[in-house]
Amino acid sequence: MHPTPTLVVDDELLLRPAAPVHHSQFRVAFEVSMPEVLPAFPWFEPDAETPEQLLDYLREVERMGRGGMLHHWVIIARAEQGESERFLGLVAFDRSTRTRYGAWNLGYWVRSDETRRGVASRSVDRALEWLAGSQGGPFAVEVTVDPDNEAGMLTAASICARWEGRRERSGDGMVEVAGEQREHITFLLPRLPLPHSEETSVRSAVDTTESSGRFVWLSVDTDDLCHHPKVTGHPRRSRSGGAVGAYQMSDRLTAALDGFACWRDGAGEGIAVTLFVIAEQLDDPRFAHRLSGLLADDPHLTLGCHGMHHRCWSAWPADEQGFSSMLDEAYQRLASFAGAGWRPWFRAPGGYIAPWMAKPLSDSGFTLDSSINPTFLMSRKAGPERNWNAVSRALRKADLVSRPWRTAAGLPMCGPALRIPVLAQIARGRWRSSTRRAQCADDATLLDPDRPVVALYWHLLDHARRGGRWSPPLHPSLQRVR
C-alpha cells in the first residue's frame, strides 16, 4: 500500500494529494462549475451545506490516501513568478468498481473555465503511469462516465486510445447523482502496466493501422456562432428556447471567409472541397455575396445542404413531414443559388441523423449523405436506438450513398476534434496520413458505394483562428484536381 504522492505532470501541472488545505480553492471551483460538476461527485447532497460536505470529503480522502486505500489528487496549475498555484480539478482512484475485472475505478473533473486544454488527459496519464508502477502486478482500471457529458466522454475515449482500453457493458448502469438516477457507461483499461510501457504514447497507443484510401473527400460546414446547439436547434442544450431572428453573419465568420479565401489562393488551390451550407445563411446579403464570389472564382468548390436552420433533427421526436418540408425548401434555395456548383448531398446539422430521416432525404432528391460519425461517443445522435448501423441500413434501403466521417481508435477525427486538446494532436496526424499520396474523389467516385473514400470535414469558422492563417492539416502530397 503506497501513500498518495505528489506527482509532476509537466511544466504546467502538478498533482498534489487532496487535503483540507485545498478547501477554499476547491469550494470556489466547485461552485463555478455547478451544475456540470455534480456527476463527478455523486455523494454530494444539494440540500446540505456545500462547504461542510467538501471539507468532509477532503479530510476523508487525505486519511485514506496516507494508507494507500485510495488515491485522490488535486490538479494544480504550477505557480509562475509572483503568482499563486491554482486549483484546476481532481483525479481520483478508488475501489468502487462496477465489474468483476476492475481493481480501481478512475474519476476526473476539471473546473468548467479550464476545460478544452487537455488538463484532464495529461493529469490522468501521469496518475496512471504512477499507479501502473506501484501495484506490483497486472491490474485493470474502470472509467465510468455519464454518456450525456460530452467532455467527459471525449476524455474517456482519449484515455482508452492511449491505454488500450475498451467498452465494458457489464459495468453500465444507473448512478445516483444529486438525488436523481442517471445512466452511466463503463470503459475498461484491462491491463496495466502495458506490456510495451516504454512506447506508451499518443502515437503508439492509438491504433496505428491507417485506413487511408486512394481517394479522399474534403468538405467544410459553414456553421456560424449562432448555429451551435447550445444556442439554438436542440431541445435540451439550446438556450434560445425556440426560433431566433433573421440570420446575420457574425464578424468571426466574416474573418473566416477571408481566411478561407486566402487558403484557396495558396495551399488550398486546386483541391476539391464541398461547402455544406445552411440555407438561411443566404438571407444575409453579405454572406450570399461572398459565397457567390467564391463559387464563381473557384471551379473546384461545390455546394451541399446543411439544413435550413441547423435544427438537430434526431434529438427531437420523429417528424417526417416537417423534415421533408425543410428539405424541399433548403434544396430549392441552395440549388437555385449555386447553379452548376450545386450537389444534392446532405449533412445533418450537428451530425444528428436517425433512421427515419433516410426516406424523406431520398424522396426530396438527395443522393448522398455525410452525417454519420461512427463512434460510440456520438451514438446518442443516431436517434432513439443510438445505433449508427441502423442509420446506415436505412440509408442503403433508401438508395442513398453514405460517406461516414473519418475516425480512429473509436475517436472522432473531424470537425471539433481538430480543436480539442490532445484529440487534435491525434486528428492532425490522421489527416496527414489519410491525405498522403491520395487524390480528391470526383463525383462519380463519391457516388459509387463500392469505392472506398475517406471523408474529412472541418468548419469554416476554423479559418478565423491564428489570425486567419489556419489551414486544414493536409499532406502536401495530396493531388490537386487537374
LINGI-V665051 format. One line per field, one symbol per residue. psi: psi as a letter, one per 30 degrees, with the letter a starting at -180 (. if undefined). burial: + if it has 24 or more other C-alpha atoms within 12 Angstrom, else -. Layout:
psi = ???
burial = ???
//
This chain:
psi = jklklkkkeaffkljkkklffgeeeeeeeeeegkgffeffiffkjfflkeeeeeeeeeeefeefeeggfljkkkkkjkklkgllkkkfakkkkagilflfekelkkllkkkfgglgggeeeeeeeeeeeeefgffglkllkkjkkjffjeeeeeeeeeeeefghllkjffflakkkjhgkkkkklklkjfjklkfhefgjleeffkkgjkgklfklkklkkgkleffkffelfkfefkffgbklakkkkleeeeeeeeeeeeeefcfgkgkkkkjjkkeffffjeeeeeeeeeeeefjfgklkakhaeghkiefflkkieeeeeeeeeeeeeeeeeefbffkkikkkkkggjkleffeeeeefggkfkkifkiileegfffgaefhjeeeeeeeeeeghkkkillklkhgkkflbffffkkeeeeeeeeeeeefgkgllkkleeeegjffkkkjkklakefefflhgggklkikkffkklk.
burial = --+++++++---++++++++-++-+++-++--+--+++++++-+-----++-+++-++--++-++---++++++++++-------++++++++++-+++-++++++++++++--++++++++++++++++++------+++++++++-++++++++++++++++++++--++--+--------+++++++++++-----++++-+++---+++++++++++++++++++-++++------------+++--++++++++++-++--+++-++++++++++++----++-+++-++--+++++++++++++++++++------++-+++-++++++-++--++++++++++++++++++++++-++++++++++++++++++++--+++++++-++--+++++++++++++++++++++++++++++++++++++++-++++++--++----+++++++++++++-----++++++--+++--
//
